[in-house]
Amino acid sequence: MPRHAPDTEVFQAARDRLAARMRHLRNAANMPQQDAARLAGLDRTSWGRIEAGKLDVRLDTLLRIQFALGVDTLEALFSETTGDLFETGHEDRNASPGTPGI
């Protein structure tokens, strides 16, 4: 039996969950959108659209967001719990985004 793609509501729910989690993690780190966007290599407008649940996100962008917010796994970006932040703090992430852990 062929599988069918999820309804658009499923995708929007995932975008909304990511958006809420990004806001939570960014606010917990007391980080303005501009700083988070810079760490992720994104412009503030794109960051804001992702954080509002208005923009589809590619895998490489998710990895950049993971790096900027200092979460250990991509799963933590969608988690309802706080998740672990890197011990080093955001000041160590001023270099270009590398390849964070998945």
N, C-alpha and C positions, 0 to 999 in steps of 0.2 A: 504494500500500500504506500503510495507516495506521501512524503511529508509536505506540509504546507508552511509557507513563511508565516511568522507571527503577525497578528494584526498590528496596525500602526500604533494602537494604544499601548502595546507592550514596549515598543521602542520609546515612546514618549515617557512611559513610566520609568524606564531605565535612565533616560536623560534627566528626568526630574530627581531621581535618587542620586545620580552623580552630582547634579547641581547643588542639592542640599548638603551633600557630604563635602564638596569643595568649599562651600561657604562656612560650614562648621569648622573644618580643619584650618582654613585661612584665618577665621576669626579667633580660633583657639591659639593660633600663633601670633595674633595681633599684627597681621600682615595686610597692608592695603592691596587692592586688586592690582595696582600698577607694579608693585614689587613682585607679587606672585607671577604676574604675566611676564615680567622681565626674566625671572629665574627659569621660567618655562620656555623662553624664547618666543613668546607670543606677544601680540599687541594687546593693550588693555581692552579694546573693543571686542576682540575675539574672546578673551578670557571672560568678559562680562556676559557675552551671548551664551557661552558654554555654561557659566554659573547660573544663568537664567533658564537653562533648559531649552534654549532656542536653536542650538547648533549641533549637528551631528559631529561626532568626534572620531577621528581615525586612531588607530592603534599607536602610531608614533606620537600623536598629541597626548593621548592618555599617559604614555610613558613620561613625557615632559611634565605633565601635571603631577604625576606621582613624584617625580624628582623635586619639583618646586615646593610641594607640600610636605615632603619628607616622610612619605609613608613607605613601608617596607614592601608591600605587594599591591598589585592592581586590585585585588579583591578588597583591600582596605578602602579603596576609593568608593566602593559601593556598599560597604558595611554600615549597619545602623549603630555600631559601637564606635567608640573613640578611635581605636586602633593605636598601634605603637608609632611614635614619631622617632626619627633618628636621634640618637643621643647628642650628635655633634652640633645641632642647632642650624638655623638657616644661614648664618653668616659664612658657613663653610661651603655653601652652594652658589657662590657668586661667579664661579667659572661657568663655561659653557656646559649645557646638560650633557652628561655621558649616557651610559646605558644602565639605568637603575635595575635592581633586581625585580624579577617577575614573580 
